[in-house]
Amino acid sequence: MLALFQSFGLPELGVILLIALIIFGPSKLPQIGKSIGKALREFRESSSEVGKAIQEGIEEEEKKEAKASAKTDEKEAKE
């Protein structure tokens, strides 16, 4: 998906903007831009929240594994 946006150059973006201007008119473009900006911001926030939740889950599992490993080490040391 990222490669798709990297292939857009200035001429391509200009054509897209011109088509949007023709279809929606100059009065609607700011509203559309604002809506797209809000949607992208919400998507980024959601992505970062999911990433944080995954990271917390991984850290929690690592702590559990470390505790289990410490317990088995203690049992082996007692024997």
Residue frames as a rotation matrix with the C-alpha (Angstrom) as fourth column:
MET 1
0.574 0.819 0.000 0.00
0.819 -0.574 0.000 0.00
0.000 0.000 -1.000 0.00
LEU 2
0.449 -0.485 -0.750 2.83
0.156 -0.784 0.601 2.35
-0.880 -0.387 -0.277 0.86
ALA 3
-0.595 -0.698 0.398 4.47
0.479 0.089 0.873 1.66
-0.645 0.710 0.281 -2.49
LEU 4
0.083 0.730 0.679 1.32
0.992 -0.127 0.016 2.91
0.097 0.672 -0.734 -4.17
PHE 5
0.901 0.287 -0.324 1.66
0.354 -0.920 0.169 6.33
-0.250 -0.267 -0.931 -2.56
GLN 6
0.083 -0.951 -0.296 5.38
0.118 -0.286 0.951 6.50
-0.990 -0.114 0.088 -3.25
SER 7
-0.450 -0.257 0.855 4.75
0.824 0.249 0.509 6.11
-0.344 0.934 0.100 -6.96
PHE 8
0.673 0.706 0.221 2.64
0.740 -0.642 -0.203 9.29
-0.002 0.300 -0.954 -7.05
GLY 9
-0.569 -0.821 0.053 4.58
0.823 -0.568 0.034 12.29
0.002 0.063 0.998 -8.24
LEU 10
-0.655 0.267 -0.707 3.61
0.045 -0.920 -0.389 15.93
-0.754 -0.287 0.591 -8.45
PRO 11
-0.813 0.383 -0.438 1.97
-0.553 -0.274 0.787 15.61
0.182 0.882 0.435 -11.88
GLU 12
-0.600 0.601 -0.528 -0.21
0.412 0.798 0.440 12.71
0.685 0.046 -0.727 -10.72
LEU 13
-0.492 0.393 -0.777 -1.32
0.789 -0.176 -0.589 14.57
-0.368 -0.903 -0.223 -7.61
GLY 14
-0.800 0.167 -0.576 -2.11
-0.284 -0.951 0.120 17.61
-0.528 0.260 0.809 -9.75
VAL 15
-0.742 0.547 -0.387 -4.32
-0.274 0.278 0.921 15.55
0.611 0.789 -0.056 -12.04
ILE 16
-0.460 0.571 -0.680 -6.13
0.800 0.599 -0.037 14.04
0.386 -0.561 -0.732 -9.05
LEU 17
-0.589 0.205 -0.782 -6.66
0.446 -0.724 -0.526 17.50
-0.674 -0.659 0.335 -7.56
LEU 18
-0.858 0.263 -0.442 -7.95
-0.498 -0.635 0.590 18.84
-0.125 0.726 0.676 -10.89
ILE 19
-0.611 0.662 -0.435 -10.43
0.153 0.638 0.755 15.96
0.777 0.394 -0.491 -11.22
ALA 20
-0.409 0.441 -0.799 -11.62
0.912 0.154 -0.381 16.49
-0.045 -0.884 -0.465 -7.64
LEU 21
-0.761 0.084 -0.643 -12.01
0.032 -0.985 -0.167 20.21
-0.648 -0.148 0.747 -8.33
ILE 22
-0.811 0.470 -0.347 -14.11
-0.462 -0.152 0.874 19.51
0.358 0.870 0.340 -11.42
ILE 23
-0.465 0.656 -0.595 -16.30
0.459 0.753 0.471 16.90
0.757 -0.054 -0.652 -9.70
PHE 24
-0.086 0.428 -0.900 -16.89
0.996 0.055 -0.069 18.57
0.020 -0.902 -0.431 -6.33
GLY 25
0.579 0.260 0.773 -16.29
0.381 -0.924 0.025 22.24
0.720 0.280 -0.634 -7.06
PRO 26
-0.384 -0.865 0.323 -14.11
0.131 -0.397 -0.909 24.68
0.914 -0.307 0.266 -5.17
SER 27
-0.004 0.426 0.905 -16.59
-0.825 -0.513 0.237 25.19
0.566 -0.745 0.353 -2.32
LYS 28
0.902 0.432 -0.001 -16.67
-0.370 0.774 0.513 21.51
0.222 -0.463 0.858 -1.31
LEU 29
0.342 -0.839 -0.423 -12.93
0.127 0.487 -0.864 20.76
0.931 0.242 0.273 -1.47
PRO 30
-0.470 -0.548 0.692 -12.08
-0.622 -0.350 -0.700 22.25
0.626 -0.760 -0.176 1.97
GLN 31
0.310 0.666 0.678 -14.86
-0.941 0.316 0.120 20.21
-0.135 -0.675 0.725 3.59
ILE 32
0.910 -0.011 -0.415 -13.69
-0.142 0.932 -0.335 17.04
0.390 0.363 0.846 1.84
GLY 33
-0.024 -0.999 -0.030 -10.09
-0.094 0.032 -0.995 17.71
0.995 -0.021 -0.095 2.86
LYS 34
-0.322 -0.022 0.946 -11.14
-0.906 -0.284 -0.315 18.24
0.276 -0.958 0.072 6.45
SER 35
0.702 0.660 0.268 -13.12
-0.703 0.703 0.111 14.98
-0.115 -0.266 0.957 6.45
ILE 36
0.698 -0.524 -0.489 -10.22
0.075 0.732 -0.677 13.05
0.712 0.436 0.550 4.98
GLY 37
-0.298 -0.842 0.450 -7.85
-0.404 -0.316 -0.858 14.59
0.865 -0.438 -0.246 7.52
LYS 38
0.043 0.400 0.915 -10.11
-0.998 0.056 0.023 13.56
-0.042 -0.915 0.402 10.41
ALA 39
0.929 0.343 -0.140 -10.42
-0.358 0.928 -0.104 10.02
0.094 0.147 0.985 9.05
LEU 40
0.331 -0.889 -0.318 -6.62
0.067 0.358 -0.931 9.70
0.941 0.287 0.178 8.69
ARG 41
-0.378 -0.449 0.810 -6.06
-0.722 -0.405 -0.562 11.06
0.580 -0.797 -0.171 12.19
GLU 42
0.411 0.620 0.668 -8.56
-0.889 0.434 0.143 8.60
-0.201 -0.653 0.730 13.70
PHE 43
0.895 -0.131 -0.427 -6.97
-0.085 0.889 -0.451 5.74
0.438 0.440 0.784 11.75
ARG 44
-0.080 -0.996 0.045 -3.51
-0.159 -0.032 -0.987 6.65
0.984 -0.086 -0.155 13.06
GLU 45
-0.262 0.048 0.964 -4.80
-0.946 -0.213 -0.246 6.88
0.194 -0.976 0.101 16.63
SER 46
0.769 0.599 0.223 -6.51
-0.625 0.778 0.066 3.51
-0.134 -0.190 0.973 16.31
SER 47
0.644 -0.604 -0.470 -3.38
0.026 0.632 -0.775 1.96
0.765 0.486 0.423 14.82
SER 48
-0.365 -0.836 0.410 -1.21
-0.439 -0.234 -0.868 3.27
0.821 -0.497 -0.281 17.62
GLU 49
0.081 0.471 0.878 -3.69
-0.992 0.119 0.027 2.01
-0.092 -0.874 0.477 20.25
VAL 50
0.953 0.240 -0.184 -3.66
-0.272 0.947 -0.172 -1.46
0.133 0.214 0.968 18.70
GLY 51
0.264 -0.941 -0.209 0.13
-0.012 0.214 -0.977 -1.39
0.964 0.261 0.045 18.57
LYS 52
-0.379 -0.363 0.851 0.32
-0.801 -0.333 -0.498 -0.40
0.464 -0.870 -0.165 22.24
ALA 53
0.519 0.655 0.550 -2.11
-0.831 0.537 0.146 -3.16
-0.199 -0.533 0.823 23.22
ILE 54
0.865 -0.263 -0.427 -0.06
0.000 0.852 -0.524 -5.74
0.501 0.453 0.737 21.32
GLN 55
-0.116 -0.976 0.185 3.17
-0.220 -0.157 -0.963 -4.49
0.969 -0.152 -0.196 22.88
GLU 56
-0.155 0.135 0.979 1.64
-0.980 -0.149 -0.134 -4.63
0.128 -0.980 0.155 26.37
GLY 57
0.851 0.517 0.094 0.46
-0.522 0.852 0.039 -8.18
-0.060 -0.082 0.995 25.72
ILE 58
0.539 -0.742 -0.399 3.92
0.093 0.523 -0.847 -9.23
0.837 0.420 0.351 24.59
GLU 59
-0.372 -0.705 0.603 5.55
-0.531 -0.371 -0.762 -7.65
0.761 -0.604 -0.237 27.64
GLU 60
0.241 0.562 0.791 3.01
-0.967 0.206 0.149 -9.34
-0.079 -0.801 0.593 29.93
GLU 61
0.958 0.094 -0.270 3.74
-0.156 0.963 -0.219 -12.74
0.239 0.252 0.938 28.37
GLU 62
0.129 -0.987 -0.098 7.48
-0.018 0.097 -0.995 -12.17
0.991 0.130 -0.005 28.75
LYS 63
-0.303 -0.181 0.936 7.01
-0.877 -0.331 -0.348 -11.37
0.373 -0.926 -0.058 32.44
LYS 64
0.678 0.619 0.395 4.96
-0.717 0.676 0.171 -14.55
-0.162 -0.399 0.903 32.93
GLU 65
0.795 -0.442 -0.416 7.61
0.090 0.763 -0.640 -16.62
0.600 0.471 0.647 31.18
ALA 66
-0.200 -0.908 0.369 10.36
-0.341 -0.288 -0.895 -15.02
0.919 -0.305 -0.251 33.28
LYS 67
-0.011 0.271 0.963 8.46
-1.000 -0.017 -0.007 -15.80
0.015 -0.962 0.271 36.50
ALA 68
0.927 0.375 0.024 7.87
-0.374 0.926 -0.052 -19.39
-0.042 0.040 0.998 35.40
SER 69
0.467 -0.839 -0.280 11.52
0.087 0.359 -0.929 -19.77
0.880 0.410 0.240 34.49
ALA 70
-0.307 -0.565 0.766 12.59
-0.702 -0.410 -0.583 -18.35
0.643 -0.717 -0.271 37.87
LYS 71
0.423 0.547 0.723 10.33
-0.887 0.414 0.206 -20.81
-0.187 -0.728 0.660 39.68
THR 72
0.965 -0.099 -0.244 11.75
0.006 0.934 -0.357 -23.78
0.263 0.343 0.902 37.78
ASP 73
0.083 -0.990 0.115 15.28
-0.132 -0.126 -0.983 -22.53
0.988 0.067 -0.141 38.50
GLU 74
-0.133 -0.048 0.990 14.45
-0.959 -0.244 -0.141 -22.33
0.249 -0.969 -0.014 42.23
LYS 75
0.809 0.493 0.321 13.06
-0.555 0.820 0.141 -25.87
-0.194 -0.292 0.937 42.21
GLU 76
0.740 -0.597 -0.310 16.16
0.173 0.615 -0.769 -27.19
0.650 0.516 0.558 40.44
ALA 77
-0.152 -0.828 0.540 18.43
-0.466 -0.422 -0.777 -25.36
0.871 -0.370 -0.322 42.89
LYS 78
0.203 0.315 0.927 16.63
-0.978 0.113 0.175 -26.93
-0.050 -0.942 0.331 45.87
GLU 79
0.987 0.162 0.001 17.03
-0.161 0.980 -0.116 -30.40
-0.020 0.114 0.993 44.45
